[in-house]
Amino acid sequence: MVSGRHVMVELYGCCYKTLSDLELIKQILIDIATRLGSRILSEHFVKLDPGISGVLVIGESHISIHTWPEKSYASIDIYTCNKSSDLDEALLFVKKRFNPIQQCALLVERGLPEGFRVTEMKWGESHIEKSEMAQHVRE
């Protein structure tokens, strides 16, 4: 049984203005948490001129972001122990809000008795395709 699902998202070719807007970035992460049905416990966001780093601590784990507007790049981590959270919907929302030229994501299922499982996630406009990449066996 999976204890947690950790999605690591890479976004390339995003709009400079979006990636440097602290209030917008904060609202996007709050919207992700809402879509996941997560309870926000605390938040911390920092403007790094021009980038942003931020984290939401949620009842089920965390959602974090780091942006590099000068490189048109952002990375997002979504880690949740809520088994009913719809991560596919969250990724489609991320794509819609950031409108990247390219994106990729890895899903790491954690807390398995045998270790963890890594799955590549590719998404189009309305669907997510998954293909298992590796499974770490605990010794």
Secondary structure as UniProt FT lines:
FT   STRAND          4..12
FT   HELIX           16..19
FT   HELIX           22..35
FT   TURN            36..37
FT   STRAND          40..47
FT   STRAND          52..58
FT   TURN            59..60
FT   STRAND          61..68
FT   HELIX           69..71
FT   STRAND          73..80
FT   TURN            83..84
FT   HELIX           87..98
FT   STRAND          102..112
FT   TURN            113..114
FT   STRAND          115..123
FT   STRAND          128..137
//
